[in-house]
Amino acid sequence: MHDPTQLNRQGPDSGTQYRSAIFYADEAQKHIAEAYIAQLDRTHAFHRPIVTRTEPLKGFYAAEDYHQDYLVHHPTQPYIAYNECQRSRIFDARFPISTLIGLS
């Protein structure tokens, strides 16, 4: 979960490695991603324009084991407790699960 309006940053972390991107495997996926970004921008779902880039998938590299399910395994780690849990509360308030699955 991240703010797609932040270029080269996510919360307190900054640099090009924190750039928001959607990687597509084919033109259909590219079209879907770009159309969804345009829809979110048109409806002003966020307070600023979305800067998430769409780029072709050139390969996938799994992160090291200690990065897998990090929030689940380190819920009391200060970075998680302050940044991720706060983002989760904001997301849950703005996008209730019933809306996401089409129940409202």
HELIX and SHEET records of a PDB file:
HELIX    1   1 THR A   16  TYR A   18  5                                   3    
HELIX    2   2 GLU A   27  ARG A   42  1                                  16    
HELIX    3   3 ASP A   65  HIS A   67  5                                   3    
HELIX    4   4 TYR A   70  HIS A   73  1                                   4    
HELIX    5   5 PRO A   78  TYR A   79  1                                   2    
HELIX    6   6 ILE A   80  GLU A   84  3                                   5    
HELIX    7   7 CYS A   85  ARG A   94  1                                  10    
HELIX    8   8 ILE A   97  LEU A  100  1                                   4    
SHEET    1   A 2 ARG A   9  GLN A  10  0                                        
SHEET    2   A 2 ASP A  13  SER A  14 -1                                        
SHEET    1   B 2 ALA A  21  TYR A  24  0                                        
SHEET    2   B 2 ARG A  53  PRO A  56  1                                        
END                                                                             
